[in-house]
Amino acid sequence: MLTTDLGSTTLLGRGKVRDLYAVGDALLLVATDRISAFDHVLGTGIPDKGKILTQISLFWFEFLKDVVPNHLIAVEVSEFPASLKPYREQLEGRSMLVKRAEMYPLECVARGYLAGSGWKEYQAAGTVCGIGLPAGLKDGSRLPEPIFTPATKSEHGAHDENISFATAEKLMGAAEAAELRRLTLEIYRRAAKHAESCGLILADTKFEFGKTAEGVILADEVLTPDSSRFWDGKAWRPGGAQASFDKQYVRDYLEEIHWNKQAPAPGLPDEVAARTRAKYLEAFRRLTGREIAS
């Protein structure tokens, strides 16, 4: 399912993966099967991806509920407002009715390993978001301790920009920046410990937080293969690309065909889509110990 149509329900916007609707005082997040790479939505979806992502997030919201409250109101279509019941087929297993919140203007990123944009900055300057790191680390190296490396939220699909903690403090104030750093690192440590028990390495991840009258809440998606790097613990070898359970397989394919990373984005061969689905599904099974609900 690449797009949703909920009749007269007010559509607020379509992100790279999720469609967002206004439902009274609440919001409805619907995870489609769209997949993005290099800041573009591809022409082919990944079957069941939206359901897999949603149900991974629900697992983590429950797992982390004693660390920070979250935005969930209901996840069963039977508990949604009557106006949404006719759209059960589009919503079942891939939607969340959530609280409205004033969202913080940060992607709250935690890194326990060196990869991606962090590795590129480290190669150039020996730092990640201004945080000095020991010399001699490799692509995929474990960091001495997890670090908080915030990024500004992109607009109109542009790439997020890594910033220093000092810049984050200027954006929102020292007290709130410190609290988001504390929560981000606490969530990361707990999630990484669980992932390790499942044979996975949580290399890095990003969270979004909002503020309600009750305080800070965890929102959007949480610790999915779209927002996190999960690596195979047994195969981990610093010094290059790692065996992963995310969309790196898609990125690798796009590099192989020499796509110029400009619109329109290409579609994916059936084999690439099927293997990507299998990676997402294996991450779900390992992390939750469950089978995907339809």
N, C-alpha and C positions, 0 to 999 in steps of 0.2 A: 504494500500500500504506500504509494508515493505522495498522496495528498488526501486531505479529508474535506468533507462537505457536510456540515451539520445544520443545513437549512438556514433558519433565521437566527441561529445563535451567532452572537457578534464575534467575528474574527478580528483579533487584535494584531495578528502578524504571523508570518511563517519564518521560522529560523532555518538553519541548515538541516535540522532533523525534526524539530518539534513545531507543531501548530498550536497557537495560543488563542484561547477563547475567553470571553468574559461571560460568567454565569452568575448573575446577581452580584453579591458581594465577594464572590470567589472567582478563581481562575481555573480553567481546564487546560491541562497540558496533555497533548496527544503526541506520542512518539511515532513518527512514520518510519518507513524502511529506507528513507533517503540516507545516503552516505556522502560525506564531503572529504576532500583531500586537497591540500595546498590552497585552502580558502575558497574552493569551488564545490558546489553540489554536482555530483556526477550524474550522468544520464541513465545509470542503472542503479536500482536499489538492491538491498541485501534482504532476501526473504526472512521474515520474522524478526528482523533486527530491532524494530521498535518494541516488540514484546520482550525480547531478551534484555534490552537496556532498562526498560521500566521495571522488570522483575528483579534485576540486579540492584537497582536503586532501592526498591522496597526492602530487600534483604538488609541493605546497609542502614537504611533509616531505622529499622527495628534494632539492629545490632548497636547502633550509636545513640539510641534515645536517652541513655543516662549521661551522655557527654554534652549533648546540645539538643534542644527541641527542633522539630522540623516543620515543614509547611503542610503536611498531609492533613486533609479533611476526610476523604474517602477514596477508595480505589476500586470498589465493586460497582459496576454499572447499576445494580439493583438499589444502591444507596445514593445514586445521583438524582438530581431533580428530574421530575417527570418529563420535562421538555427534551431531555437527552436520551430517554429510553428507546425512541425509535431508531437510534443510531448505534445500538448495541454492537452490531457487527463491526463497525469501525473502531469502537472504543474498548471492547473487551480485551483485557490483558495488557493494554498499551497506553492507558490514560490514568491521570491522577487529578482529582479535584483538590485544589490547594488554596491556602490562605494568601491574600494579597499582602505584600510587604514592601517597605521602602528598601530597595536593593542597594547594597554598597557598590561603589564604582570600581571594584577591584575583582580580578580573578585571583583567588588566594591559592597560590601554588606551593606545594611541599615537594621537596626533592630529597631522596635518600641515596640516589645514584646519579652519576654524571651521564647525561644524554641530551639529545636534541639541541635546543638553543643554548642550554647551559653548557654543553660540551663545546659549542662554537665559541662562546664568550671565554670559557676557560682557556682554550687554545690561544686566543688572541691576547688575553690580559691576566690569566691566572685567577680570575674571579667569576662569580655568578651573581648577577644583580648587585655588584659592588662588594660582595662578601668574598674575602680572600680565602683561597683554598691551598692545601699543601701542593708542592711541586711534585711532578712525576705521576699524576693520575692519568688514567686512560679512558677512552670512550667506554662507558659501562662500569667504571670503577664505583665501589661503594664509598660514600662520603664518610668522614669521621663521625658526623652526626647529621640528622636531617636538618635541612635549612628551609626557611620561609623566603620565597622569591616571588613577590607579587607582580602582577601585570595589569596594565590598564585594559578595560574592556573595549573591544573593537566596536566600531560602528559600521553598519552597512557591509558586514562581512570582511572588513579589513583585518589584518593580522594583529593580534594582541602585542603590546610592547612591554617588555620586561622593565621594571623600575626598581629603584632602591627602596629600602624601608623608610629612609628619611623622606623620600618623595611621597610614599604612602601616608606618612604622618601629616604632611602638608595637605594632602587631599581630604583627609577626614578627621584629623586631630590625633594627638599622640595616644590618648587613652583607648579610643576605639581601634586604632591600628594595632596596638599592643594586644587587645583582646582577640582580634581576628587572627593574629599570629599565634597566640596561645592555643586557640581552638583548632586552627589548621594543623599545627604540629601534634597536638594530642590525638586528633582524629587519625592523622597519618600513622602515628606510632601504633595505635590500636589496630588499624586496618592492616598495616604491614605485618604485624605479628600474626593476625589471622591468616593472611595470604600465605605467609611462610609455612603455616601448619598445613596448608593445602598444596604445598609444592610450588608456590608461585612467589615471585619477587614483585613487590609494588615499588617500581623504580621512582615514579613521580605521579602526581595527581593534582587536580585543581578543584576548588570548591567555590560555590557562590553563597554568600550569606545575605540575609535581609534583616530588617528591623521592624517589629510590630510594637504595639502597646505593651506587650509582655516581655519584650527584650529581643535578643539576637536569635534568629532561627536559621537552620540549614535549609537551602532551597535548591531548586533545579534538579539536575541529576547528580548522583553520588557514586564515585568509585566504579564507573563503568569502563569498558574498553574504549569508549569514545573520549573520556576525560582523563584517562590514566594509562600509564605504561605498565602492563603486566608481563613479566618475563618468566620463562621456564626455569625454576630454581636449579634443576639438575644440569641444565645446559649452559648455565651462566658462565661466561668467560670474558673478563674485561679485555678490551683491545679491539672492539669492533661491534657490528650489529649483533643483537641478541635474538634468540628464539622468542617470539612474542605472541601475545594473545590479544591483538588489537588490529587496527587497520594498516599496520606497517606493510602487510602483504599487498594491499591495494597501492600504497605509495610506491613500493618497489616495482609493481607492474607498470605504473604510469611513468616511472623513470625509464624503464626498459623500452617503452614505445616512444620515448623522447617527446612526450607532450610538452608544449611550451608554457603550460600552466596559465593559459589565458582562456576566457570563454570563447566558444562553448566547450564545456567539459565533455570528454568522451564517455561512452558507456563501457561496461566491463564484459568480457567474455563470460559465458555461463560457468566455466570452470573456476575462474577467479572469484566470482560471486559466491559459488558454492563453498569454496575453501575458506573464504572470509567468514561466511555464516558458521562454518564448522569451528573456526577459532573462537568466535564470540560465544558459541554454545558451549564449548569446552571450558571457557573461563567461567561461565555461569554455573556449570555443573560442579567444577572444582570448588568454587567459592561458596556455593550454597548447599551442595550435596543433594540438590533437587533436580527434577526434570521440569522443563518449561511448561507452564500452564497455558492452555489455549485461550 
